[in-house]
Amino acid sequence: MEDDQDIKGFVDAEAAGAGRRKGQLHTAAASRLRSMILSGELPPGSRMRELQLCEQLGVSRTPVREALRTLAAEGLVDLLPNRSVVVSQLHAPDLEHLFQVFGTIEGLAAELACERITEAEIAEIGRLLAEMVDCHGRKERAPYMQINQQIHRRTVEIAANPVLMSVWQSLVPRVERARALANLDTGRWTGALFEHTKMFTVLAARDGKQLNQLTREHFLNSLPFLQKPSE
């Protein structure tokens, strides 16, 4: 009886371990593909071939299929009726609506953050901003965007509103891809950094209403620099 229990325990442990490994492979595959889309390595309209992705990521079909379903839920890829998958296109009217909503969400988060932020958290965001300035000076877009995302995420976290965070997380992949494309324009990149310095000054002063307005404008200012939809 003890031997049977030991065997069952071993089998259960192995099954649990396999489940965790499967989940980790799916998460890693989704993260890598998301990064490729956000960076423009996989541009809008690109067809995502399953076997090619399996070879590129070094995983089997199942994690890739689950990753593609995750990205479809985030609005980054389209699952077509013929079972093919393509990177979703960016359409100007959709982006305007998305940025209006997202800017309002982050503006509210910024206003709430001003009510709760500590001196230590202000210093933390100040250090991130300094790193972002350095990346801009070295023309390093990828690390710049990563730090940029950290600043926006920390602001939402400091707001400490779980409902707001949930809505923000559901929209952020589509927004980040659009903002990355906008920052390919050197003038917009520099302008966005200048806006961030103004926003930090207002955050440090804990002026929530002013930061709300600046945050909403920060997103809307990217719209003219996004690629036009193909005819």
TIROTOR-832518 format. One record per residue (C-alpha): x, y, z; residue in one letter. Coordinates in nm, 2 decimals. Each point is the difference from the previous one (the first is absolute). Layout:
N
X,Y,Z,A;
...
END
This chain:
231
0.00,0.00,0.00,M;
0.28,0.24,0.09,E;
0.17,-0.08,-0.33,D;
-0.32,0.08,-0.19,D;
-0.03,0.33,0.18,Q;
0.37,0.08,-0.08,D;
-0.06,-0.08,-0.37,I;
-0.31,0.21,-0.01,K;
0.18,0.29,0.17,G;
0.28,-0.03,-0.25,F;
-0.24,0.00,-0.30,V;
-0.19,0.29,0.14,D;
0.32,0.20,0.06,A;
0.12,-0.08,-0.36,E;
-0.34,0.11,-0.14,A;
0.01,0.32,0.20,A;
0.36,0.07,-0.12,G;
-0.10,-0.06,-0.36,A;
-0.29,0.24,0.04,G;
0.22,0.27,0.14,R;
0.26,-0.05,-0.28,R;
-0.28,0.02,-0.26,K;
-0.12,0.32,0.15,G;
0.35,0.14,0.01,Q;
0.06,-0.08,-0.37,L;
-0.33,0.16,-0.10,H;
0.08,0.32,0.21,T;
0.35,0.02,-0.14,A;
-0.12,-0.05,-0.36,A;
-0.27,0.27,0.04,A;
0.25,0.24,0.15,S;
0.25,-0.05,-0.28,R;
-0.26,0.03,-0.27,L;
-0.15,0.31,0.17,R;
0.35,0.16,0.01,S;
0.05,-0.07,-0.37,M;
-0.33,0.16,-0.09,I;
0.05,0.30,0.23,L;
0.35,0.07,-0.13,S;
-0.12,-0.02,-0.36,G;
0.21,-0.31,-0.07,E;
-0.33,-0.15,-0.10,L;
-0.17,0.29,-0.18,P;
-0.38,0.03,-0.05,P;
-0.13,-0.24,-0.26,G;
0.28,-0.26,0.05,S;
-0.11,-0.36,-0.02,R;
0.10,-0.21,0.30,M;
0.08,-0.35,-0.12,R;
-0.04,-0.25,0.28,E;
0.29,-0.24,-0.10,L;
0.24,0.30,-0.05,Q;
-0.09,0.14,0.34,L;
0.05,-0.34,0.16,C;
0.35,-0.02,-0.14,E;
0.08,0.36,0.08,Q;
-0.12,-0.02,0.36,L;
0.12,-0.36,0.06,G;
-0.34,-0.13,0.12,V;
-0.27,-0.23,-0.12,S;
-0.32,0.09,-0.17,R;
-0.21,0.01,0.31,T;
0.17,0.29,0.18,P;
0.01,0.19,-0.33,V;
-0.37,-0.05,-0.06,R;
-0.08,0.11,0.36,E;
0.22,0.30,-0.04,A;
-0.17,0.10,-0.32,L;
-0.34,-0.02,0.18,R;
0.13,0.22,0.28,T;
0.12,0.26,-0.26,L;
-0.33,-0.01,-0.18,A;
-0.18,0.08,0.33,A;
0.24,0.30,0.04,E;
-0.09,0.12,-0.36,G;
0.36,-0.05,-0.13,L;
-0.08,-0.28,-0.25,V;
-0.30,-0.10,-0.20,D;
-0.11,-0.36,-0.02,L;
-0.14,-0.04,-0.36,L;
-0.27,-0.25,-0.11,P;
0.25,-0.20,-0.20,N;
0.20,-0.06,0.32,R;
0.28,0.23,-0.10,S;
0.12,0.27,0.25,V;
0.11,0.35,-0.09,V;
0.13,0.29,0.20,V;
-0.30,0.24,0.03,S;
0.00,0.32,-0.20,Q;
0.00,0.34,0.17,L;
-0.29,0.21,-0.12,H;
-0.01,0.37,0.06,A;
-0.37,0.03,0.12,P;
0.05,-0.29,0.24,D;
0.32,0.14,0.14,L;
-0.16,0.34,0.06,E;
-0.28,-0.17,0.20,H;
0.26,-0.22,0.18,L;
0.22,0.29,0.10,F;
-0.29,0.21,0.12,Q;
-0.11,-0.28,0.23,V;
0.35,-0.10,0.11,F;
0.11,0.36,0.06,G;
-0.31,0.05,0.22,T;
0.08,-0.31,0.20,I;
0.37,0.09,0.05,E;
-0.10,0.36,0.08,G;
-0.23,-0.12,0.28,L;
0.28,-0.23,0.12,A;
0.24,0.29,0.00,A;
-0.24,0.22,0.20,E;
-0.05,-0.28,0.26,L;
0.37,-0.06,0.02,A;
0.06,0.36,0.09,C;
-0.22,-0.06,0.31,E;
0.20,-0.30,0.12,R;
0.36,0.02,-0.13,I;
0.28,0.01,0.25,T;
0.33,0.18,-0.02,E;
0.18,-0.33,-0.06,A;
-0.23,-0.08,-0.30,E;
0.05,0.35,-0.14,I;
0.38,-0.07,0.02,A;
-0.05,-0.34,-0.17,E;
-0.18,0.15,-0.30,I;
0.25,0.28,-0.01,G;
0.28,-0.26,-0.04,R;
-0.19,-0.18,-0.27,L;
-0.05,0.33,-0.19,L;
0.37,0.07,0.02,A;
0.07,-0.34,-0.15,E;
-0.25,0.08,-0.27,M;
0.18,0.33,-0.08,V;
0.33,-0.19,-0.03,D;
-0.15,-0.26,-0.24,C;
-0.14,0.29,-0.21,H;
0.34,0.16,-0.01,G;
0.15,-0.33,-0.12,R;
-0.29,-0.05,-0.25,K;
-0.08,-0.34,0.16,E;
-0.37,-0.03,-0.07,R;
-0.06,-0.35,0.14,A;
0.13,0.06,0.35,P;
-0.16,0.34,-0.01,Y;
-0.34,-0.15,-0.06,M;
0.05,-0.26,0.27,Q;
0.07,0.27,0.26,I;
-0.28,0.21,-0.14,N;
-0.24,-0.30,0.06,Q;
0.14,-0.03,0.36,Q;
-0.08,0.36,0.08,I;
-0.36,-0.03,-0.13,H;
-0.05,-0.33,0.18,R;
0.14,0.13,0.33,R;
-0.24,0.30,-0.02,T;
-0.30,-0.23,-0.04,V;
0.13,-0.22,0.28,E;
0.04,0.29,0.24,I;
-0.36,0.10,-0.07,A;
-0.09,-0.32,0.17,A;
-0.34,-0.06,-0.17,N;
-0.03,-0.36,-0.10,P;
-0.29,0.06,-0.24,V;
0.19,0.27,-0.18,L;
0.31,-0.23,-0.01,M;
-0.20,-0.28,-0.16,S;
-0.14,0.22,-0.27,V;
0.34,0.16,-0.06,W;
0.17,-0.34,-0.04,Q;
-0.26,-0.11,-0.26,S;
0.08,0.29,-0.23,L;
0.37,0.06,0.05,V;
0.13,-0.25,-0.26,P;
-0.18,0.18,-0.29,R;
0.09,0.34,0.13,V;
0.37,-0.08,0.05,E;
0.03,-0.12,-0.36,R;
-0.15,0.32,-0.13,A;
0.22,0.22,0.22,R;
0.31,-0.19,-0.11,A;
-0.08,0.07,-0.36,L;
-0.07,0.36,0.07,A;
0.34,0.04,0.16,N;
0.17,-0.12,-0.32,L;
-0.04,0.37,-0.09,D;
0.30,0.17,0.16,T;
-0.19,0.32,0.06,G;
-0.28,-0.18,0.17,R;
0.25,-0.20,0.21,W;
0.16,0.32,0.13,T;
-0.34,0.16,0.05,G;
-0.12,-0.30,0.20,A;
0.30,0.02,0.23,L;
-0.05,0.37,0.06,F;
-0.36,-0.08,0.09,E;
0.12,-0.26,0.25,H;
0.23,0.26,0.17,T;
-0.30,0.24,0.04,K;
-0.21,-0.28,0.13,M;
0.26,-0.10,0.26,F;
0.03,0.36,0.12,T;
-0.38,0.01,0.05,V;
0.00,-0.34,0.17,L;
0.27,0.11,0.24,A;
-0.22,0.30,0.09,A;
-0.29,-0.24,0.04,R;
-0.23,0.21,-0.22,D;
-0.24,-0.27,-0.10,G;
-0.24,0.19,-0.22,K;
0.29,0.15,-0.21,Q;
0.17,-0.34,-0.03,L;
-0.33,-0.15,-0.12,N;
-0.02,0.26,-0.28,Q;
0.36,-0.04,-0.10,L;
-0.03,-0.38,-0.01,T;
-0.30,0.01,-0.22,R;
0.18,0.24,-0.24,E;
0.31,-0.22,0.01,H;
-0.19,-0.28,-0.17,F;
-0.20,0.21,-0.24,L;
0.32,0.18,-0.12,N;
0.12,-0.33,-0.15,S;
-0.29,-0.05,-0.23,L;
0.12,0.23,-0.29,P;
0.33,-0.20,-0.02,F;
-0.15,-0.34,-0.04,L;
0.01,-0.17,-0.33,Q;
-0.31,0.06,-0.22,K;
-0.21,-0.31,-0.08,P;
0.09,-0.16,-0.33,S;
-0.24,0.09,-0.29,E;
END
